[in-house]
Amino acid sequence: GGRRGGYNSNNSNDNDGGRGGRRGGYNNSSNDGGGGGGRHGGRSNGNGNNRRNNSNGRHGGRNNNSNNRRQMREMLRDIKLWEPGDGTTPEQQSVKRISARVFMAVRLNYVDPLPDFEPHEQCHWNDEDRIESLTLGSMKAIELGDVSKNKQNPHDTAPPLEDVKPLEVNEETRWKPKALMAKSGDGGDDDGETKEDTVEDIISKALLILNKVSWTTIDRLSQQFMEVTNVAENAESRKACCEMLIKKSQREHHFGPMYAKLCANISKELRVFRKELLGQCQDEFETDVSEKIAAATKDMTDPDEKEYHAALIRKGYIGHIKFLGELYMLDVVKLSIMMYCLNELLKDPSSDENIECFAHLMTTMGHKLDDHAKQNEKPFDWDNVENNVMKSDKLSKRIKFLLQDLFELKARGWVKRRSEEKAKTLEQIHNEIAQEEQKQQQPLNKAKRHSSTSLLRRSSSVSTAPAVDADGFVEITPQTMKKVHSKGNALNNLGSLPFGAGKNIKHPKMSRSQSQPVVSNYAKANSSGGDSSTDKKTVKSPKECATKIKSVLKEFFSSGDLNDAALSVDELVVPHQDGSFERGAKVVEASILLVMEMKDEHVTKMIEVLRKSIADGKISTASIRKGLNDPLEFLSDVEIDAPLARAHLAKIYAELVSQEKVGMDFLLSAPQFFKEEGNAADFACKVLKKLGRDPTDDDVKVVEDLMTAMDKESFKTAQEMIAAAK
């Protein structure tokens, strides 16, 4: 009767626990057990036949007499899902896991409704199919893996995954890659014979081969191209392949020589291919470009779109002309055919398109055509081009200058001034990389070598002959001692030369007999009043000076020895001797053309050399003015490849104006092409901006005289154009 009911563990038949306690008694008797009527009902765990549960407590009693339930409780009680087990083996030390099915099974063992329990009317506790629905829901959650997927989203429109029927794949109608079809044999007929490739399939395979073609693999892939396309027997395939090669050569000019080589390899083995190729080339050559442009732009209204497509067609025709020249270079096309093409292009001297194609064709094959024509006693009539075509008033200036470039190319022996971008072999690419690496390693060695050699050269020059006594020996004076020390220091600097660089230098021996000739030479020099530094220098031609000054400037850019560079300029120009005017002009011209395509820092260094040479009197004013003509004339051409060329030349010209070697009015006497096509007024405005001073009336007058009609449409006055210059 205390706080807790009494405890009775007797084995009698009827044993009652205490009544009135806070908790009911606990009876572990073997037959019948009854709990008291406290706050919580008694609990009986007996295994007898008759059981009686309390009803007076707040919670009803619970009877668990199932062995399975007890075993599950014991199993779950001993497992801790976050702690590893005890033992020595990995299996014993691993964390014990319980599957979801076991947990669900335990849950389903405790779903029986409580006695005398009256749930809410919306609670389905007492439904007959309650256990079945719980079981179904538990198993469904296990199958889907994520229980959260069972929650229905009101925004989802797709049906549940388990209610969706899998797609039915139709093996006959579905798309299959052609490569897999060929491997699996699905591309064959019912009789087991493979279907022949269509023309579209053949062209696709041919394109795959063309994408792999290079100068290294072209011979091997030419044979593969013939085998895949079957151009020897299939006429449709042969026609389609020729058309494809011609179109690709028209669109891809830089690959034209490689496509021509491929056609030459095939033509050597298949005459029918050569015949088909030349037939299509002739049809394309005889096509009127203007008619082709009109047909292509017939339904277009936008003028920019029309001009775009017209430019593509013109570019394609020029590519076709170059392709013909490459075929001639590989002996696929005969000389008579090329002479016919040239005559057809020159029939109308007023046609810019035909004359432009003529220039490109001769640029491609001119060298071989001249030699071939002379051998066959059918030389090409260049006089007709020079006297009739060049003097035609209907040709644009762009085409005339294109022809002038062609004549200059012919005069140089068909050696192009600039190398064109073309496909290269792997060996050529590796050689270029090796040359670049070698150039990067050379500047430091060159700087050391030239600094030491320049010191030797300066120290070896003697301004005055030493005094000689009556016996023929040199008198020792403080001045001669200084010269001896300077020579000794110069010889000591030979240690900084690269290994083996000084092996050819002969050191004087200190014997009296061998020093006598030297003394006698000094005596001769003293008696004649001559100077050893006035020996006659080797004079180079103007062309050699233009080539040499480029090397001198590049060495100066890396070493920074201004005195050495100025001394090299003096050796090239050799002032106050015959031809110094032409040599100085070529040095100025080549220097400016070189740095116009380089960086601004190189322009600044070149100006330093030019400023020192002017200050030392090495280059005359007349040479500077003549050397400016070609850079001004070719400015618009150089500007295409080097957009900063105009700014670089304006900087150089401004420096010459500040040195009072040229004036702004010198631009009025510049080449005519520069004044008409080179935006001369804009160049003058840039020079004035570089000078950083207010323009004078003479400057404004120069800009006004240089303004073209187009400039006057954009700017009302010369002052306005100068103010708008950048």
C-alpha positions in Angstrom: 0.0 0.0 0.0 3.0 2.3 -0.2 4.2 4.5 -3.1 4.6 1.4 -5.2 2.5 -1.7 -4.9 3.8 -4.7 -3.2 6.0 -7.2 -4.9 5.0 -10.8 -4.8 7.1 -13.5 -6.4 5.4 -16.5 -4.8 4.4 -19.4 -6.9 0.9 -19.8 -5.6 -2.1 -20.0 -7.8 -3.7 -16.6 -6.9 -1.4 -13.8 -5.8 -2.5 -10.3 -5.8 -0.1 -7.4 -5.8 -0.6 -4.4 -3.5 -3.4 -2.0 -4.1 -3.4 1.7 -3.7 0.2 2.4 -4.7 1.3 4.9 -7.3 2.1 2.0 -9.6 0.5 -1.4 -9.6 2.2 -4.4 -8.3 4.4 -6.6 -10.4 3.7 -10.3 -10.5 6.0 -12.8 -12.0 4.0 -15.9 -11.0 3.9 -18.8 -13.3 0.1 -19.3 -13.6 -2.0 -16.3 -12.9 -0.8 -12.8 -12.3 -2.8 -9.7 -11.4 -1.6 -6.1 -11.0 -3.0 -3.4 -8.6 -5.0 -0.4 -9.5 -2.5 2.3 -9.3 -1.8 5.1 -11.8 -0.4 2.6 -14.2 -1.9 -0.8 -14.6 0.0 -3.8 -13.6 2.2 -5.7 -16.0 2.2 -9.5 -16.4 4.8 -11.4 -18.2 3.6 -14.8 -17.3 3.6 -17.8 -19.6 0.5 -19.5 -18.2 -2.7 -20.4 -19.9 -4.9 -17.8 -18.3 -4.0 -14.1 -18.4 -5.8 -11.2 -16.8 -5.0 -7.6 -17.6 -5.7 -4.7 -15.3 -8.4 -2.2 -16.2 -8.2 0.3 -13.3 -4.9 1.9 -14.3 -4.4 4.9 -16.5 -2.8 2.7 -19.2 -3.9 -0.7 -19.8 -1.6 -3.6 -19.4 0.3 -5.3 -22.2 1.0 -8.9 -22.7 3.9 -10.0 -24.8 4.2 -13.7 -24.8 5.7 -14.3 -28.3 9.1 -15.8 -28.6 9.7 -13.9 -31.9 8.9 -10.6 -30.4 11.3 -11.2 -27.5 14.1 -12.3 -29.9 13.6 -9.2 -32.1 13.7 -7.0 -29.0 16.9 -8.6 -27.8 18.5 -8.3 -31.2 17.7 -4.6 -31.6 18.6 -3.9 -28.0 22.2 -5.1 -28.4 22.9 -3.2 -31.7 24.3 0.3 -31.8 24.4 1.6 -35.3 27.0 4.2 -34.7 29.6 2.2 -32.8 32.0 -0.5 -34.2 31.8 -4.0 -32.7 34.3 -5.7 -30.5 36.7 -8.3 -31.8 39.9 -8.9 -33.7 38.7 -9.6 -37.2 37.4 -6.9 -39.6 33.9 -8.5 -39.6 33.8 -8.3 -35.8 35.0 -4.7 -35.7 32.6 -3.5 -38.3 29.4 -1.5 -37.4 26.4 -3.8 -37.4 23.6 -2.8 -39.7 20.0 -3.7 -39.7 18.1 -3.9 -43.0 15.0 -1.9 -43.5 12.9 -5.0 -43.9 13.8 -6.1 -40.3 12.8 -2.7 -38.9 9.5 -2.9 -40.8 8.8 -6.3 -39.5 9.3 -5.2 -35.9 7.0 -2.3 -36.5 4.3 -4.6 -37.9 4.4 -6.7 -34.7 3.1 -3.8 -32.7 0.0 -2.7 -34.7 -2.8 -4.4 -32.8 -5.5 -2.0 -31.5 -5.6 -1.3 -27.8 -8.6 -2.8 -25.8 -11.4 -0.4 -24.9 -9.8 2.3 -27.1 -12.2 4.7 -28.9 -10.2 6.7 -31.5 -11.4 9.8 -33.4 -13.9 9.2 -36.1 -11.4 10.2 -38.8 -8.8 7.8 -37.4 -8.7 4.5 -39.3 -7.3 2.6 -36.3 -10.0 -0.1 -36.3 -10.2 -0.6 -40.1 -10.2 -4.2 -41.1 -7.5 -3.7 -43.8 -5.3 -1.5 -41.5 -2.5 -4.0 -41.2 -2.5 -4.8 -44.9 -2.3 -1.1 -45.9 0.6 -0.6 -43.4 2.4 -3.6 -44.8 1.9 -2.4 -48.4 3.1 1.1 -47.6 6.2 -0.2 -45.8 7.2 -2.5 -48.6 6.6 0.2 -51.2 8.9 2.6 -49.4 11.6 -0.1 -49.4 11.3 -0.7 -53.1 11.4 2.9 -54.1 14.4 3.5 -51.9 13.6 7.1 -51.0 10.5 7.5 -48.9 10.3 11.2 -49.8 9.4 10.2 -53.3 6.1 8.8 -52.1 4.9 12.3 -51.1 2.7 13.7 -53.8 3.6 17.2 -55.1 0.5 19.0 -56.3 2.6 20.7 -59.0 3.8 17.5 -60.6 1.9 16.6 -63.8 3.8 13.4 -64.6 2.4 10.1 -63.3 4.3 8.1 -60.6 7.3 6.2 -61.8 5.8 2.8 -60.9 2.7 3.6 -63.1 4.7 4.5 -66.2 5.0 2.0 -68.9 8.5 1.5 -70.4 9.1 2.7 -73.9 8.8 0.2 -76.7 11.9 0.3 -79.0 11.3 -0.5 -82.6 14.5 -2.0 -83.8 13.5 -1.7 -87.5 12.7 2.0 -87.5 15.0 3.5 -84.8 18.1 5.5 -85.8 21.4 3.6 -85.8 24.9 4.9 -86.4 26.2 3.7 -89.7 29.5 2.5 -88.2 27.5 0.2 -85.9 25.3 -1.0 -88.7 28.3 -1.9 -90.7 29.8 -3.9 -87.8 26.6 -5.7 -86.8 25.5 -6.4 -90.4 22.2 -4.5 -90.1 22.9 -2.6 -93.3 22.5 -5.7 -95.4 19.6 -7.0 -97.3 17.4 -10.0 -96.4 19.6 -12.2 -98.6 22.7 -11.3 -96.6 24.2 -9.0 -99.2 25.4 -5.6 -98.1 23.9 -2.5 -99.7 26.1 -0.3 -102.0 27.0 3.1 -100.6 25.1 6.0 -102.1 26.9 9.1 -103.5 26.2 10.9 -100.3 27.8 8.2 -98.2 30.9 8.2 -100.5 31.3 12.0 -100.2 31.0 11.7 -96.4 33.8 9.2 -96.3 35.9 11.3 -98.7 35.5 14.3 -96.5 36.7 12.3 -93.5 39.9 11.4 -95.5 40.4 15.1 -96.6 40.2 16.2 -93.0 43.2 14.0 -92.3 45.3 15.0 -95.3 48.6 16.7 -94.7 51.9 17.0 -96.5 53.2 14.1 -94.4 50.2 11.7 -95.1 49.1 12.8 -98.6 50.7 10.0 -100.5 49.3 7.3 -98.2 45.8 8.9 -98.1 45.7 9.4 -101.9 45.5 5.6 -102.3 43.0 5.3 -99.5 40.9 8.1 -101.2 40.8 6.1 -104.4 39.8 2.9 -102.7 37.0 4.4 -100.6 35.5 6.6 -103.4 35.9 4.0 -106.1 36.5 6.8 -108.6 38.0 4.3 -111.1 34.7 2.5 -111.8 31.9 4.7 -110.3 31.2 7.6 -112.7 28.8 9.4 -110.3 31.3 9.1 -107.4 34.1 10.4 -109.7 32.0 13.4 -110.7 31.0 14.2 -107.1 34.5 13.9 -105.8 35.9 16.3 -108.5 33.2 18.8 -107.7 34.0 18.5 -104.0 37.7 19.0 -104.4 37.2 22.1 -106.7 34.8 23.7 -104.2 37.1 23.1 -101.2 40.1 24.6 -103.1 37.9 27.6 -103.9 37.0 28.2 -100.2 40.3 27.2 -98.7 43.0 29.0 -100.7 45.9 28.0 -98.3 45.1 24.3 -98.8 44.9 24.7 -102.6 48.5 23.3 -103.2 47.7 20.2 -101.1 44.4 19.5 -102.9 46.2 20.0 -106.2 48.8 17.4 -105.1 46.0 15.0 -104.2 44.5 15.4 -107.7 47.9 15.0 -109.3 48.5 11.7 -107.4 45.1 10.3 -108.5 45.5 11.6 -112.1 48.8 9.7 -112.5 46.9 6.4 -112.1 43.5 7.3 -113.5 43.2 9.2 -116.7 39.4 9.2 -116.4 39.7 11.2 -113.2 42.0 13.7 -114.9 39.6 14.1 -117.8 36.6 14.7 -115.4 38.6 17.1 -113.3 39.7 19.2 -116.2 36.2 19.3 -117.7 34.7 20.6 -114.5 37.6 23.1 -114.1 36.9 24.4 -117.6 33.2 24.8 -116.9 34.0 26.7 -113.7 36.5 28.9 -115.5 34.1 29.8 -118.3 31.3 30.7 -115.9 30.5 34.5 -115.9 31.0 35.8 -112.4 28.6 38.7 -112.8 25.8 36.3 -113.9 26.6 34.0 -111.0 26.4 36.9 -108.5 23.1 38.0 -110.0 21.6 34.6 -109.7 22.8 34.2 -106.1 21.5 37.6 -104.9 18.3 37.6 -106.9 15.9 37.3 -103.9 18.0 39.5 -101.5 16.9 43.0 -100.6 19.6 44.0 -98.1 22.5 45.6 -99.9 25.0 44.5 -97.2 23.9 40.9 -97.6 24.2 41.2 -101.4 27.7 42.6 -101.1 28.7 39.8 -98.7 27.6 37.0 -101.0 29.1 38.7 -104.0 32.5 38.9 -102.2 32.3 35.2 -101.4 31.7 34.4 -105.1 34.6 36.6 -106.3 36.9 35.1 -103.6 35.8 31.6 -104.8 36.7 32.4 -108.4 40.1 33.7 -107.4 40.6 30.5 -105.5 39.7 28.5 -108.6 42.2 30.4 -110.6 45.0 29.7 -108.1 43.9 26.0 -108.1 44.4 26.0 -111.9 47.9 27.4 -111.4 48.8 24.8 -108.8 47.6 22.0 -111.2 49.8 23.5 -113.9 52.8 23.5 -111.5 52.2 19.7 -111.0 51.9 19.0 -114.7 48.2 18.1 -114.6 47.3 21.0 -116.9 49.3 21.6 -120.2 50.9 24.8 -121.2 48.5 25.3 -124.1 45.6 25.3 -121.7 47.2 27.9 -119.4 48.0 30.2 -122.4 44.4 30.0 -123.4 43.3 30.9 -119.9 45.7 33.9 -119.8 44.5 35.2 -123.2 40.9 34.9 -122.1 41.5 36.9 -118.9 43.3 39.6 -120.9 40.5 40.0 -123.5 38.9 42.8 -121.6 41.6 45.1 -120.2 38.9 47.2 -118.4 37.6 44.3 -116.3 39.0 44.6 -112.7 37.9 41.0 -111.9 39.6 39.4 -114.9 42.8 41.4 -114.5 42.9 40.6 -110.8 42.6 36.9 -111.6 45.3 37.2 -114.2 47.7 38.7 -111.5 46.9 36.0 -109.0 47.4 33.3 -111.7 50.8 34.7 -112.8 51.9 35.0 -109.1 51.2 31.3 -108.6 52.8 29.9 -111.8 54.8 32.7 -113.4 58.2 31.2 -112.7 57.4 27.9 -114.4 55.4 29.5 -117.2 58.3 31.7 -118.3 60.8 28.8 -118.4 58.2 26.5 -120.0 57.2 29.0 -122.6 60.8 29.8 -123.6 61.5 26.1 -124.1 58.5 25.7 -126.3 59.3 29.0 -128.2 55.9 30.4 -127.0 56.9 33.2 -124.7 54.2 35.2 -123.0 53.6 38.7 -124.3 54.4 40.9 -121.2 54.7 44.0 -123.4 50.9 43.8 -124.0 50.2 43.8 -120.3 52.6 46.7 -119.7 51.7 48.9 -122.6 47.9 48.2 -123.0 46.5 46.8 -119.7 48.6 49.0 -117.3 47.7 52.2 -119.2 43.9 51.5 -119.3 42.0 54.4 -117.7 39.1 52.1 -116.7 41.2 50.0 -114.3 41.0 50.9 -110.6 44.2 52.0 -108.9 44.1 48.9 -106.7 44.4 46.7 -109.7 47.1 48.8 -111.2 49.2 48.5 -108.1 48.5 44.8 -108.1 50.0 44.6 -111.6 52.9 46.7 -110.5 53.6 44.2 -107.7 53.5 41.5 -110.3 56.1 43.2 -112.4 58.3 43.7 -109.3 57.9 40.1 -108.4 59.0 39.1 -111.9 62.0 41.4 -111.7 63.1 39.7 -108.4 63.1 36.4 -110.1 59.7 35.4 -108.8 60.9 35.5 -105.2 58.1 36.8 -103.0 58.8 39.6 -100.6 56.7 38.0 -97.9 56.1 34.4 -97.2 52.5 33.2 -97.5 50.8 31.0 -95.0 50.5 27.5 -96.4 50.2 24.0 -95.1 53.5 22.6 -93.8 55.1 19.3 -93.0 56.0 18.2 -89.5 59.7 18.5 -90.4 59.2 22.2 -91.4 57.3 22.9 -88.2 60.0 21.3 -86.1 62.7 23.3 -88.0 60.9 26.5 -87.4 60.6 25.8 -83.7 64.3 24.9 -83.5 65.2 28.2 -85.2 63.1 30.2 -82.8 64.7 28.5 -79.8 68.1 29.2 -81.3 67.3 32.9 -81.8 66.2 33.2 -78.2 69.6 31.8 -77.0 71.7 34.0 -79.3 71.1 37.6 -78.1 73.1 37.2 -74.8 76.1 35.7 -76.6 75.9 38.3 -79.3 75.8 41.1 -76.8 78.9 39.8 -75.0 80.7 39.2 -78.3 79.9 42.6 -79.9 80.7 44.5 -76.7 84.1 43.0 -76.5 84.9 43.3 -80.2 83.7 46.9 -80.3 86.1 47.6 -77.4 88.9 46.0 -79.3 88.0 47.9 -82.4 88.0 51.2 -80.7 91.1 50.6 -78.7 93.0 49.5 -81.8 92.3 52.7 -83.6 95.3 55.2 -83.2 94.5 58.8 -83.7 98.1 60.0 -84.0 101.3 58.1 -84.8 103.7 57.6 -81.8 107.1 59.5 -81.8 110.1 57.5 -82.9 113.7 58.2 -81.9 116.8 58.2 -84.1 117.4 54.5 -83.6 113.9 53.6 -84.8 112.4 52.8 -81.3 109.1 54.3 -80.0 109.5 56.9 -77.3 107.7 56.1 -74.1 105.4 58.9 -73.1 102.3 59.1 -70.7 100.1 59.1 -73.8 101.6 55.9 -75.2 101.4 54.2 -71.7 97.7 54.9 -71.6 97.3 53.3 -75.0 99.2 50.3 -73.9 97.0 49.9 -70.8 93.9 50.3 -72.9 95.0 47.6 -75.3 95.9 45.3 -72.4 92.5 45.8 -70.9 90.9 45.0 -74.3 92.8 41.8 -74.6 91.9 40.9 -71.0 88.2 41.2 -72.1 88.7 38.3 -74.5 88.0 36.1 -71.5 84.3 37.0 -71.8 84.2 35.7 -75.3 82.5 32.3 -76.0 84.8 29.3 -76.0 86.9 29.2 -79.2 85.9 32.7 -80.4 89.4 34.1 -79.9 91.4 31.3 -81.2 92.2 33.1 -84.4 93.5 36.2 -82.7 97.3 36.4 -82.8 98.9 37.8 -79.7 102.1 39.7 -80.3 105.3 38.1 -79.0 107.7 40.2 -76.9 110.9 39.6 -78.9 112.9 42.5 -80.1 113.4 41.1 -83.6 109.7 40.7 -84.2 108.8 44.1 -82.7 111.1 45.8 -85.2 108.6 45.7 -88.2 106.0 47.2 -86.1 108.3 50.1 -85.2 109.2 50.6 -88.8 105.6 50.8 -89.7 105.1 53.5 -87.1 108.1 55.2 -88.5 106.7 55.1 -92.0 103.4 56.4 -90.8 105.1 59.2 -89.0 107.3 60.1 -91.9 104.4 60.2 -94.4 102.1 62.0 -92.0 99.5 59.3 -92.5 97.1 57.7 -90.0 96.4 54.0 -89.5 92.7 54.8 -88.9 92.3 56.3 -92.4 92.7 53.0 -94.2 90.3 52.6 -97.1 87.1 50.9 -95.9 85.2 48.3 -97.7 82.2 50.0 -99.3 79.0 48.0 -99.6 76.3 48.4 -102.2 73.0 50.1 -101.3 71.2 46.8 -101.4 73.8 45.2 -99.0 73.4 48.1 -96.7 69.7 47.7 -96.5 70.2 44.0 -95.6 72.9 44.7 -93.1 71.2 47.5 -91.2 68.4 45.1 -90.3 70.8 42.8 -88.5 72.5 45.8 -86.8 69.2 47.0 -85.4 68.1 43.6 -84.2 71.4 43.2 -82.4 71.0 46.7 -80.9 67.5 45.8 -79.7 68.9 42.9 -77.7 72.2 44.3 -76.5 71.4 48.0 -76.1 74.9 49.2 -77.2 74.1 52.5 -78.9 77.7 53.4 -79.7 78.3 50.1 -81.4 75.2 50.5 -83.5 76.2 54.0 -84.5 79.6 52.8 -85.4 78.0 50.1 -87.6 75.9 52.7 -89.4 79.1 54.7 -90.1 80.7 51.6 -91.6 77.7 51.0 -93.8 77.2 54.6 -95.0 80.9 55.6 -95.2 80.1 59.3 -95.4 82.1 61.7 -97.6 82.8 59.0 -100.1 81.1 58.3 -103.5 77.7 56.7 -103.2 77.2 57.7 -99.5 73.9 59.4 -100.5 72.4 56.2 -101.9 73.7 54.1 -99.1 72.4 56.4 -96.4 69.0 56.5 -98.1 68.8 52.7 -98.2 69.8 52.5 -94.5 67.0 55.0 -93.5 64.4 53.2 -95.7 65.2 49.7 -94.5 65.3 50.8 -90.9 61.9 52.5 -91.1 60.3 49.6 -93.0 61.6 47.1 -90.4 60.3 48.8 -87.3 56.9 49.7 -88.9 55.9 46.1 -88.3 57.4 45.8 -84.8 56.6 47.1 -81.3 56.7 50.7 -80.1 59.7 50.0 -78.0 61.7 49.0 -81.1 60.6 52.2 -82.8 61.9 54.2 -79.9 65.3 52.4 -80.0 65.6 52.9 -83.8 65.0 56.6 -83.3 67.9 56.7 -80.8 70.2 55.2 -83.4 68.9 57.6 -86.1 69.2 60.6 -83.7 72.9 59.7 -82.9 73.7 59.1 -86.6 72.3 62.5 -87.5 74.1 64.2 -84.7 77.4 62.6 -85.7 76.9 63.6 -89.3 76.8 60.0 -90.6 73.5 60.4 -92.6 72.7 63.5 -94.7 69.4 65.3 -94.9 69.0 64.4 -98.6 69.4 60.7 -97.7 66.7 61.0 -95.0 64.3 62.6 -97.4 64.9 60.0 -100.1 64.6 57.1 -97.5 61.1 58.3 -96.5 59.6 57.8 -100.0 59.0 54.1 -99.9 57.7 53.9 -96.4 55.1 56.6 -97.2 54.2 54.9 -100.5 53.7 51.5 -99.0 52.1 52.6 -95.8 48.6 51.5 -96.7 49.9 48.0 -97.8 52.0 47.5 -94.6 49.1 48.8 -92.5 47.0 45.8 -93.6 49.3 43.4 -91.8 50.5 45.8 -89.1 47.7 48.1 -87.9 50.2 50.2 -85.8 52.4 51.0 -88.8 50.8 54.4 -89.3 51.3 55.4 -85.7 55.0 54.2 -85.8 55.8 56.1 -89.0 54.1 59.2 -87.6 56.3 59.0 -84.6 59.5 58.7 -86.7 58.4 61.5 -89.0 57.7 63.7 -86.0 61.2 63.1 -84.7 62.7 64.1 -88.0 60.6 67.3 -88.0 61.9 68.1 -84.5 65.4 67.5 -85.8 64.6 70.0 -88.7 65.6 67.4 -91.3 62.1 67.5 -92.9 59.1 69.8 -92.7 55.4 69.2 -92.8 55.4 70.6 -96.4 57.6 67.6 -97.4 54.4 65.5 -97.4 53.2 67.6 -100.4 56.1 66.1 -102.5 55.5 62.5 -101.3 54.6 59.8 -103.8 51.3 60.3 -105.6 49.8 57.0 -104.3 50.4 58.1 -100.7 48.5 61.4 -101.3 45.6 59.8 -103.1 45.2 56.4 -101.4 47.2 56.6 -98.2 45.1 58.9 -96.1 47.8 61.5 -96.2 45.8 64.2 -94.4 45.2 61.8 -91.5 48.9 61.0 -91.3 49.8 64.7 -91.2 47.3 65.2 -88.3 48.9 62.3 -86.4 52.3 63.8 -86.9 51.1 67.1 -85.5 49.7 65.3 -82.5 53.0 63.6 -81.9 54.9 66.9 -82.0 52.7 68.2 -79.2 52.6 71.8 -80.4 50.0 74.1 -81.8 49.7 73.8 -85.5 50.9 76.8 -87.5 49.2 78.4 -90.5 51.6 76.5 -92.7 50.8 73.2 -91.0 47.1 73.8 -91.5 47.7 74.7 -95.1 49.5 71.4 -95.6 46.7 69.4 -94.1 44.2 71.3 -96.2 46.1 70.5 -99.4 46.3 66.8 -98.5 42.6 66.4 -97.8 40.7 64.4 -100.3 37.1 64.7 -101.3 36.1 62.1 -98.8 38.0 63.9 -96.1 36.2 67.1 -96.9 32.8 65.4 -96.6 33.7 64.3 -93.1 35.4 67.5 -91.9 34.5 71.0 -92.9 37.9 72.5 -92.3 41.5 71.4 -91.7 41.4 72.7 -88.1 38.5 70.4 -87.4 40.3 67.4 -88.8 43.4 68.2 -86.8 41.4 68.5 -83.6 39.7 65.2 -84.2 42.9 63.3 -84.8 43.9 60.7 -82.3 
